[in-house]
Amino acid sequence: MAALRAAERGKVIMWLLFALLSAVFAALTSILAKVGIEGVNSNLATAVRTVVVVIMAWGMVFLTNTQSGVFQISRKSWIFLILSGLATGASWLCYYRALQIGEVSKVVPVDKLSVVITLVLGFVFLHEQFSVKSLAGCILIGAGTLVMVL
């Protein structure tokens, strides 16, 4: 029983660590992109970034020797992964254009409204729990974004 609790704690620590690292790298992405996009077409900048991400992602696949898993991906997973990729591409194209013409300190908070939108979509389409705490968080994120942008 104690070993199970320790394993669960370890799992929580790991997802939290990776989530925090994700936030740090996302913040660096915004700052580095704002500097790098100067004088570069936003679509071209997105394409360059995407090539780097593709090389890095496939590098990790080969480094971890998981490339054979590509043949086990179901048709449904392929469809939704492709749709997710299209959504990511559209998001990046819009984000880089916004960064090019706006201030990073205003673009990033608006971009992070994706948290609120994700919670609502998770509730509507995935039937995830939407608690009072989730609602309060959505309201605070929305209000915080408004305060930062105005």
N, C-alpha and C positions, 0 to 999 in steps of 0.2 A: 504494500500500500504506500509506504513512504517512498519507495523507488519510483512508483507511478507519479506521485506528486512532484518529485524532483525532476522527472522527465518532462512533465507538463510545464514546470517553471522554466526549465531549459528551453522549451519550445517558445514560450512567451518572450523570454529574453532574446532569443534569436530573431523572431519576427520583428520585435521592437528595434533591435540593433539594425537590421536591414532596412526597416522603414525610416529610421533616423538617418542612416547613410544615404538613402534615396533622397530625403529632403535636402541634405547637404549638397549632394551632387546636382539636384535640380536647381538649387540656389546658385551654385557655380555655373551651371549651364546658362542661366539667364544673364549673369554678369559677363561671362566670357563671350556669349553670343552678341550682346549689346556692343562690346568692343570690336568683335570680329566682323560684324555686319556692316560696319561703317564703309561706305563706298562700294558695297557689293549688293547686287540685286537679291532681294529676299528669297526668291524662288531658287536661285543658284546657291545661296548660302544654305538653304534647307537641304538641297540635293547633296552638297558636300558633307553636311552633318550626317545625313542618312547613310551615305556610303561608309563613313567611319563607324556608325552604329552597326551596320550590317557586317562589316569586317570583324568588329569586336564580338558581336553575338555569335557568329559562326566560329570564330576563334575559340570561344568558350565551349561551344558544342564539341569541337574536335579535341580540345584540351581535356574535357571530361569524358571523352569517348562515348558520347550519346547520340552520334549521328545516325546509327541504325534505327533509332526510335522514330525517324521520319516515316518509316514504312508502316508503323502501327497507328498513325494518326487517323482517326475515323473521318468519314466524309463530313459529318456534322461539325467536328472540330475544325477541319480545313475551312469550311464555309465561314464559321465564326472567327477564326484566326485571320482570315483574309479580310473580312469586314472590319475587324479590329485594326488591322494594318491600314486599311483605307481611312478609318477614323483618325488614327494616329497621324497619318500623312496630312490629312486636312487640318488637323489641330496644329501641327508643326508649321505648315505653310501660313496659316492665319497668325500664329504666334510670332513668327519671324517678321511678318509684315507689320504687325502691331509694334514689335520691338523697334523696328526700323523707323517708324514715324512717331512713336510715343516714348514717354519716359519709363524706364524699367521699373521704377518705384510705383508706377500706376498700372502698367501692363500686367505685372506679375500678380497683384492682388485680384484683378478681374479674372485672370486665367485660373486662379485658385477657387473661383466660384464653381469650378468643376466638382469640388467636394460636395457642395450642396446639390448640384444637379445629379451627381452619382448616387447620393443617398436617396433622392426622390425616385430615380430610375430603378434603383435596387428594390425599393418598396413596391413600385408599380409592376415591374416586370419579373423580378426574382422573388417577390413575396417575402422579402426580408423584414425583420422587425423594425418598426419605426416608433421609438419610445419618446417619452417626454424629453429625455436627455438628448436624443437625436434632434428633435424639433428645436430645442433650446440652442444646440450647437449650430444648426442651420441658420437660425435667426441671428446669432452672434457673428457668424462668419459673414453673412450678408450685410449686417450693420457695419462690421469692421471694414469690409471692402468699400462700402459707401463712404465711410469716414476717411479712408486712405486715398480714395480717388478724388473726392471733392476738395 
